[in-house]
Amino acid sequence: MNPTARTSPLPLPDHPVLVVGATGSIGSQVVRALLERGAPVRVFVRSPQKVRDLPPEVERVIGTLEDREAIARALRGVHAAFYVSPHDAAEETLAQNFVSACEREGVRLVFSGVHADGKNRLSRLVMRTVFGLMMPHYKPKLRLAERVRTSRTNPVVLIPGNYFQMDEVCREELLAGRYPLPLGLVPRVDTRDVGEAAARALLDPGVPSGGYALVGPESLSGEQTAAHWSAALGRPVTYAPGLAVTDAIFDRAYGGRKALDCQKSYRMVGKVKVRTSPADLAQTTFLLGRAPRSHAEYAQETAARWQAETPPTPEVRKSAVPVGAS
Ligand SMILES: NC(=O)c1ccc[n+]([C@@H]2O[C@H](COP(=O)([O-])OP(=O)(O)OC[C@H]3O[C@@H](n4cnc5c(N)ncnc54)[C@H](OP(=O)(O)O)[C@@H]3O)[C@@H](O)[C@H]2O)c1
C-alpha cells in the first residue's frame, strides 16, 4: 500500500451505498458521512421505526442478517457495502451470510471491527492466536474479520481503537467527578472519524484493499482521559477504575450480549499498554485526508452539548453507580 492524501472531491456513485448496522454507533456515523458527501444511501435495518428520522431519499430495506434473501435484496445494484458485526452469539454465521452475498454480487465490502492484521495469512494467524489467548471471547470476532479480509470483495478492513464515545455510558459518573472505566494505555478514536474513513473507502475505488488502523492522535490512559473530562467539565474528575462499577454501568446502558462484550473488553483494555504507532496514525490520516480528532476536543464538545441540555435532575444524578458497587 502506498497511501497518498486525497486532494480533490470524489465523484459520487450512481448507485447507492449499502449500510448495515445503520442504527448503531458506527453505522449511523457512516450514514451521516455518506449523506454529508451527497452520496446515495441504502440502509439495511430490522426496524423502519428506528430510521424514521433519516431523510426520505435514503432507501430502506427491512430485514435481518439471518435472512439470506433479504440480504440479496439489499445488495442488489449497490456500489459498495459497509458491514459492522453486531454483538450477537451467532456473529460468525451472520458475517458469513453477508460476506458470501457480497462475493456473489461482486460488491466491494468495507468492514469495521476487531481484526489482527498482518502482511500475509501466516502472520495474521500468529497475531490472531496471540490475541485470542489474551482475549478468548474475541476469537469469533477475529475469525470473522479474517473471513472478510480474505474474501473476494476487494475488502477494506477498518480496525478502530476504543471509541471515545464509550465514555458517554458513564455520563452520570463523570458529572459526579469520577471516570470509572479501566484504561491502561490504549489507542482510542472518535466514531465520527470511523464513519468518515469508511465513507472514503466506500466511495473511492482507489483505496487499496487491506487493513487500516483507525486511531486518535495518541494512545490514552485512564488518567489522561479523566484529565480531559476535568478540563472539559471545568471541575475535578478522578480516574477511579473498578470492574464491578464498569459491569454495572454496561448492564445499565446496554444489557445483554453488548454489555457482556464491553465488560470483557474492559477487562483487557484496563491492563494493556499499547502506544499508537506512526504507521497506524498515517493509515488513519490517509483515509481521512486530515489528522484525526483528539479526545480533548471530543470531551469539550460533548461537555458543551451536555451543558446545553436540561441539567440532570437530582434523581438522575443519584443513578450514578456508587464506587464499590458489585
Ligand atoms: N466499543 C468499542 O470501542 C469498539 C471498538 C472496536 C470495535 N468494536 C466492534 O464494533 C462492533 C459493534 O459496532 P457498533 O458499536 O456500531 O454496534 P451497535 O451500536 O450495537 O450496533 C449494532 C447494529 O447492528 C444491527 N443489528 C444487530 N443484529 C442484527 C441482525 N441480526 N440483523 C441486522 N442488523 C442487526 C443493530 O440494529 P438494531 O438497531 O435493530 O438493534 C445495530 O444497527 C462490535 O463487533 C465490536 O466488537 C467496538
The ligand as an SDF file (V2000), in Angstrom:
LIG
                    3D

 48 52  0  0  0  0  0  0  0  0999 V2000
  -16.8320   -0.2620   21.5250 N   0  0  0  0  0  0  0  0  0  0  0  0
  -15.6120   -0.1330   21.0050 C   0  0  0  0  0  0  0  0  0  0  0  0
  -14.7990    0.6720   21.4940 O   0  0  0  0  0  0  0  0  0  0  0  0
  -15.2490   -0.9580   19.7980 C   0  0  0  0  0  0  0  0  0  0  0  0
  -14.0050   -0.7730   19.2390 C   0  0  0  0  0  0  0  0  0  0  0  0
  -13.6690   -1.5200   18.1130 C   0  0  0  0  0  0  0  0  0  0  0  0
  -14.5820   -2.4060   17.5550 C   0  0  0  0  0  0  0  0  0  0  0  0
  -15.7900   -2.5880   18.1210 N   0  0  0  0  0  0  0  0  0  0  0  0
  -16.7060   -3.5670   17.4640 C   0  0  0  0  0  0  0  0  0  0  0  0
  -17.7610   -2.8790   16.8010 O   0  0  0  0  0  0  0  0  0  0  0  0
  -18.8770   -3.7580   16.6950 C   0  0  0  0  0  0  0  0  0  0  0  0
  -20.1230   -3.0710   17.1970 C   0  0  0  0  0  0  0  0  0  0  0  0
  -20.3920   -1.9290   16.4450 O   0  0  0  0  0  0  0  0  0  0  0  0
  -21.4050   -0.8550   16.9710 P   0  0  0  0  0  0  0  0  0  0  0  0
  -20.8340   -0.2590   18.2180 O   0  0  0  0  0  0  0  0  0  0  0  0
  -21.7710    0.0550   15.8550 O   0  0  0  0  0  0  0  0  0  0  0  0
  -22.6570   -1.7690   17.3790 O   0  0  0  0  0  0  0  0  0  0  0  0
  -24.0810   -1.3320   17.8540 P   0  0  0  0  0  0  0  0  0  0  0  0
  -24.1400    0.1270   18.1910 O   0  0  0  0  0  0  0  0  0  0  0  0
  -24.5140   -2.3170   18.8870 O   0  0  0  0  0  0  0  0  0  0  0  0
  -24.9600   -1.5400   16.5260 O   0  0  0  0  0  0  0  0  0  0  0  0
  -25.2480   -2.8110   16.0190 C   0  0  0  0  0  0  0  0  0  0  0  0
  -26.1070   -2.6340   14.7760 C   0  0  0  0  0  0  0  0  0  0  0  0
  -26.3480   -3.9030   14.1760 O   0  0  0  0  0  0  0  0  0  0  0  0
  -27.7550   -4.0700   13.9820 C   0  0  0  0  0  0  0  0  0  0  0  0
  -28.0920   -5.4820   14.1230 N   0  0  0  0  0  0  0  0  0  0  0  0
  -27.9410   -6.2520   15.2170 C   0  0  0  0  0  0  0  0  0  0  0  0
  -28.3090   -7.5140   14.9560 N   0  0  0  0  0  0  0  0  0  0  0  0
  -28.7360   -7.5270   13.6640 C   0  0  0  0  0  0  0  0  0  0  0  0
  -29.2660   -8.5330   12.8090 C   0  0  0  0  0  0  0  0  0  0  0  0
  -29.4290   -9.7940   13.2470 N   0  0  0  0  0  0  0  0  0  0  0  0
  -29.6140   -8.2040   11.5480 N   0  0  0  0  0  0  0  0  0  0  0  0
  -29.4480   -6.9230   11.1070 C   0  0  0  0  0  0  0  0  0  0  0  0
  -28.9370   -5.9260   11.8570 N   0  0  0  0  0  0  0  0  0  0  0  0
  -28.5980   -6.2370   13.1250 C   0  0  0  0  0  0  0  0  0  0  0  0
  -28.3860   -3.2220   15.0730 C   0  0  0  0  0  0  0  0  0  0  0  0
  -29.7140   -2.9300   14.7130 O   0  0  0  0  0  0  0  0  0  0  0  0
  -30.9150   -2.6940   15.7820 P   0  0  0  0  0  0  0  0  0  0  0  0
  -30.9710   -1.1990   15.9640 O   0  0  0  0  0  0  0  0  0  0  0  0
  -32.1180   -3.2540   15.1170 O   0  0  0  0  0  0  0  0  0  0  0  0
  -30.5560   -3.4130   17.0520 O   0  0  0  0  0  0  0  0  0  0  0  0
  -27.4650   -2.0090   15.0570 C   0  0  0  0  0  0  0  0  0  0  0  0
  -27.7920   -1.1480   13.9930 O   0  0  0  0  0  0  0  0  0  0  0  0
  -18.5890   -4.9860   17.5210 C   0  0  0  0  0  0  0  0  0  0  0  0
  -18.2580   -6.0760   16.6670 O   0  0  0  0  0  0  0  0  0  0  0  0
  -17.4040   -4.5460   18.3760 C   0  0  0  0  0  0  0  0  0  0  0  0
  -16.5940   -5.6440   18.7320 O   0  0  0  0  0  0  0  0  0  0  0  0
  -16.1680   -1.8720   19.2070 C   0  0  0  0  0  0  0  0  0  0  0  0
  1  2  1  0
  2  3  2  0
  2  4  1  0
  4  5  1  0
  4 48  2  0
  5  6  2  0
  6  7  1  0
  7  8  2  0
  8  9  1  0
  8 48  1  0
  9 10  1  0
  9 46  1  0
 10 11  1  0
 11 12  1  0
 11 44  1  0
 12 13  1  0
 13 14  1  0
 14 15  2  0
 14 16  1  0
 14 17  1  0
 17 18  1  0
 18 19  2  0
 18 20  1  0
 18 21  1  0
 21 22  1  0
 22 23  1  0
 23 24  1  0
 23 42  1  0
 24 25  1  0
 25 26  1  0
 25 36  1  0
 26 27  1  0
 26 35  1  0
 27 28  2  0
 28 29  1  0
 29 30  1  0
 29 35  2  0
 30 31  1  0
 30 32  2  0
 32 33  1  0
 33 34  2  0
 34 35  1  0
 36 37  1  0
 36 42  1  0
 37 38  1  0
 38 39  2  0
 38 40  1  0
 38 41  1  0
 42 43  1  0
 44 45  1  0
 44 46  1  0
 46 47  1  0
M  CHG  2   8   1  16  -1
M  END
$$$$
